Amino acid sequence: MRTRTLRFGLYADEQGLAWVSALVERAVAGSGSARIVDSGVARAFHGSELSTADVYDILEEQWAWEHPGQRSGARESVELRVRLVCSLRAWRRIRKSVIRALCPEGRAPHACRVPWFAS
């Protein structure tokens, strides 16, 4: 077992961030073989001049395109980082589970509740 990191770029407000965090927690709990050792939100990249808004700018554009004429409110680009102790197989299974929950419609056209990017 090693420490591995899940990273999700999000364009979310506090409520959306809490929803995604809960999805991750449920996926980890359901794995039976992983545990969260640290979780946090980054708004800038350590040691870089880039902010998360620079890196995930496509998510703000996605929101605007999917919700024409609506204000984005308190949404901002952030990166949710969750450090897990688990096997690579468990990490992949958890990541896949979270992505399915974020996007239950799959590839069909739809508007995302929280625009996201898995890195």
Backbone torsions as a table, in degrees:
resi	resn	phi	psi	omega
1	MET	NA	135.2	178.8
2	ARG	-127.6	166.0	173.6
3	THR	-85.9	125.8	-179.0
4	ARG	-128.7	156.3	-176.1
5	THR	-119.4	131.9	168.5
6	LEU	-94.7	135.2	177.5
7	ARG	-130.1	128.0	176.0
8	PHE	-130.3	121.0	171.4
9	GLY	-79.4	132.6	-176.3
10	LEU	-134.0	148.1	168.5
11	TYR	-113.7	91.2	-167.9
12	ALA	-140.8	156.8	168.5
13	ASP	-94.4	-175.9	-177.1
14	GLU	-60.7	-39.1	-179.9
15	GLN	-65.4	-44.1	178.3
16	GLY	-64.8	-40.1	178.1
17	LEU	-63.4	-41.6	177.7
18	ALA	-63.4	-39.0	179.0
19	TRP	-62.8	-47.3	-179.6
20	VAL	-65.7	-41.2	177.7
21	SER	-59.0	-41.2	178.7
22	ALA	-65.7	-37.4	176.6
23	LEU	-60.7	-43.7	179.6
24	VAL	-64.2	-46.0	-178.9
25	GLU	-60.5	-42.0	178.4
26	ARG	-64.7	-41.4	179.8
27	ALA	-64.0	-41.1	178.9
28	VAL	-66.8	-45.8	179.4
29	ALA	-61.0	-37.7	-179.7
30	GLY	-73.9	-15.7	-178.2
31	SER	-73.7	-32.4	-179.6
32	GLY	74.0	-8.0	-176.4
33	SER	-133.1	16.0	-179.2
34	ALA	-134.7	158.1	174.1
35	ARG	-144.2	146.3	178.6
36	ILE	-81.6	129.6	176.9
37	VAL	-108.1	-18.6	179.6
38	ASP	-165.3	145.2	178.1
39	SER	-147.4	139.6	179.8
40	GLY	-166.5	172.4	-179.1
41	VAL	-116.5	131.6	177.6
42	ALA	-109.8	137.9	176.2
43	ARG	-113.0	-5.6	176.7
44	ALA	-149.4	157.2	-179.8
45	PHE	-96.4	123.0	-177.7
46	HIS	-58.0	128.1	178.0
47	GLY	77.7	13.5	-178.2
48	SER	-131.3	154.0	176.1
49	GLU	-83.2	-6.6	-177.2
50	LEU	-86.4	139.4	172.4
51	SER	-94.9	168.2	176.5
52	THR	-65.2	-29.4	177.0
53	ALA	-63.0	-36.6	177.6
54	ASP	-68.9	-44.1	-175.6
55	VAL	-71.2	-40.8	-175.4
56	TYR	-108.5	32.8	-178.1
57	ASP	-60.8	-25.5	179.3
58	ILE	-63.5	-27.1	-178.6
59	LEU	-69.8	-38.0	176.0
60	GLU	-65.3	-39.7	177.2
61	GLU	-64.9	-39.4	178.3
62	GLN	-61.1	-45.5	178.7
63	TRP	-57.5	-49.0	-178.1
64	ALA	-60.9	-39.2	-178.7
65	TRP	-70.9	-39.6	-178.0
66	GLU	-78.9	-20.3	-177.2
67	HIS	-130.1	63.3	-175.7
68	PRO	-59.8	134.6	177.4
69	GLY	80.2	-6.0	179.5
70	GLN	-94.0	145.3	175.1
71	ARG	-78.0	147.0	-179.8
72	SER	-82.4	-8.4	178.1
73	GLY	65.0	-132.7	-176.8
74	ALA	-91.3	13.2	179.9
75	ARG	-65.0	145.2	174.3
76	GLU	-150.1	161.0	177.4
77	SER	-80.6	125.2	178.0
78	VAL	-139.3	165.8	172.9
79	GLU	-120.2	120.6	175.0
80	LEU	-86.1	121.9	179.3
81	ARG	-117.1	123.5	-179.6
82	VAL	-125.4	117.9	178.0
83	ARG	-92.9	129.5	-177.3
84	LEU	-123.0	149.9	166.1
85	VAL	-102.3	114.6	-176.6
86	CYS	-169.7	171.6	173.7
87	SER	-79.0	165.4	176.3
88	LEU	-62.7	-39.4	179.1
89	ARG	-61.0	-45.3	179.2
90	ALA	-65.2	-42.2	178.1
91	TRP	-57.2	-46.0	179.6
92	ARG	-63.0	-42.5	-179.6
93	ARG	-64.0	-43.1	179.8
94	ILE	-64.7	-47.0	179.4
95	ARG	-57.6	-45.7	179.8
96	LYS	-62.9	-40.4	179.2
97	SER	-64.0	-43.3	179.0
98	VAL	-64.5	-43.5	-180.0
99	ILE	-62.0	-41.8	177.2
100	ARG	-61.8	-38.6	179.8
101	ALA	-71.4	-35.9	177.6
102	LEU	-67.5	-32.4	-173.0
103	CYS	-133.1	67.7	-175.8
104	PRO	-66.1	-19.5	179.6
105	GLU	-79.9	-7.9	-179.2
106	GLY	67.1	-132.8	-175.9
107	ARG	-88.8	-2.5	179.0
108	ALA	-66.2	147.1	178.8
109	PRO	-59.5	133.3	-179.8
110	HIS	-167.0	167.9	174.9
111	ALA	-103.6	128.8	-179.8
112	CYS	-74.4	138.5	174.1
113	ARG	-62.1	-44.5	175.1
114	VAL	-132.1	109.7	176.0
115	PRO	-57.3	137.1	-171.9
116	TRP	-144.9	163.9	175.3
117	PHE	-147.6	126.6	178.0
118	ALA	-93.2	123.5	179.7
119	SER	-114.0	NA	NA
